[in-house]
Amino acid sequence: MFRKYILKPAVWHRNPLEFEWDPESGEVRGADAGQVIAMAASAVKEGSVTGHPYPTSYDITDPLHNISEMAVLLGQDWMLSEDLASAYPEEEEADDQIVMIDKDGVEHVKSGKMLH
């Protein structure tokens, strides 16, 4: 089933993006279908794209069939619709730890989040 998208640009150098996409078949049609298909092919060739939060790298293998990959691909330059935004992959929690050494030389490990 085709989904219709008209995405507003999130950056000054892009125009609105209008297309219809069927994630099951991978078909894209509409005014900007060629641009979406070209972006998807380029991302697959590269193997990854950098997305939000920058500079997070996301693997890209088949964005025409994978809504999360399509969300990352389009979310670089356009404001995402609700379905694409909800499919955007969540950033993995950082495993930041802070080691504090007290005056007796004893190490105390704290999560970086605890210090906020």
Secondary structure, DSSP 4 states (H G I P E B T S, - for coil): --EEEEEPBSSTT---EEEEEETTTTEEESTTHHHHHHHHHHHHHHSEEEETTTTEEEE-S-TTT-HHHHHHHHHTTBPPPHHHHHHSPPPPPP--EEEEE-TTS-EEEEEGGGG-
